[in-house]
Each structure stands twice: as structure tokens, then as C-alpha cells.
Amino acid sequence: MKTTIIIVLNILISFSLHAQGIERYMKYHDKGRMLILEGKYKEAILQLDTAINIMPYYPTIFQDRGYAYMQLKKYQKAVNDFNHVLEKKPYMNEVRLQRGMAYYHLDRLSESEQDLISVIKSNPQKNKEAILYLENIRTEKELVYIENQQQISNLHLQIENERLQRARNREEIILNTIVPLAFWTSVFLTW
């Protein structure tokens, strides 16, 4: 009987501590969200960090902190938070969209494109932002392709100019050395 009471008390104490942790976490998480809405992203991140320290298993905090990092242009930190969320909840398209946008700003276009295509496939009518980013990626890829083609063309032109210069040098050597040598050799031999 005593062991049952002790077990029940331990469970109640554990539950009470957990409930207190939830209340503390929610206080910091809610404060962080309010600061995000006010545009105070650095302060929001501090609040969200505290919430994460209290309850590190709630992915929503990471999503909110990732969003704050995005606003501060700390894209790699945002990607890390979004990755954490997507490991636990891979179906969250809003997070995948945000990660795709962060990848875009990190110039990781292939990864960005994968995320954005996935978001668009899930709901094509609702993802205008994903479509715009995807169009930008494709435009940038086309520009890179055109730039690469121009560089290749310039390289071919440079190689051809170098080849022509070598041919002119050989002709100069022939005209300035071999022809006079042949002339004087024939004069010498006929004398």
C-alpha cells in the first residue's frame, strides 16, 4: 500500500513539474510570438531560446525562431530550425516553403527548388510565393547558363586567337629566317 502511494505521489509530482514546465514554456513562446508580430526579432529569438531550453521537443518553437532568423537574414540558422521541424513533422508545407526561401537566399538553388516544387505540388492554388521564388530560380539558372555559354564562347575565341598568333609567329620565323637562309644557301652553292 505504501509503495502504491509513493508511486502515485511521484506521478503527481512529476505531472505537477511537467505542468509547471509547460506553463513556463508557453509564457516564453507566447512572448516570443508577440515580439515577432511587433518586428522585434532579436528579442523574440531570446524568448524562443528560453522556451526551447524548457521544452526542446515542441517543433513549433523552432518554426517561430526560424521565421525570426529569416527576418534577420540569418538564413543558415533558419534552415537549421526548419530542418529540425521537418524531421519531426515532414508534412508541414509552410515550414518547407520557408526553408525553400532560406535556401534561395543562401544560393542553394537546387535544394530551394526541391522544397518549392514539393510545396506547389501539395496545393498549387495557395502557393503564389513558392511560384514566384521558383520562377526566380529558373530565371537565375537561365542567366547562369547564358553566362556560362558566353564564357565558353569567349574561351573559344581566346583559344582561336592564340592559335592564330602562333601560326603568324611560325610564318614570321619562316619568312625571316628560313627563306633568307635558303636564298643565301642557293647563292652560295651556285657560286
Secondary structure, DSSP 8 states (H G I E B T S, - for coil): -HHHHHHHHHHHHHHHHHHHHHHHHHHHHHHHHHHHHTT-HHHHHHHHHHHHHH-TT-HHHHHHHHHHHHHTT-HHHHHHHHHHHHHH-TT-HHHHHHHHHHHHHTT-HHHHHHHHHHHHHH-GGG-HHHHHHHHHHHHHHHHHHHHHHHHHHHHHHHHHHHHHHHHHHHHHHIIIIIHHHHHHHHHHHH-
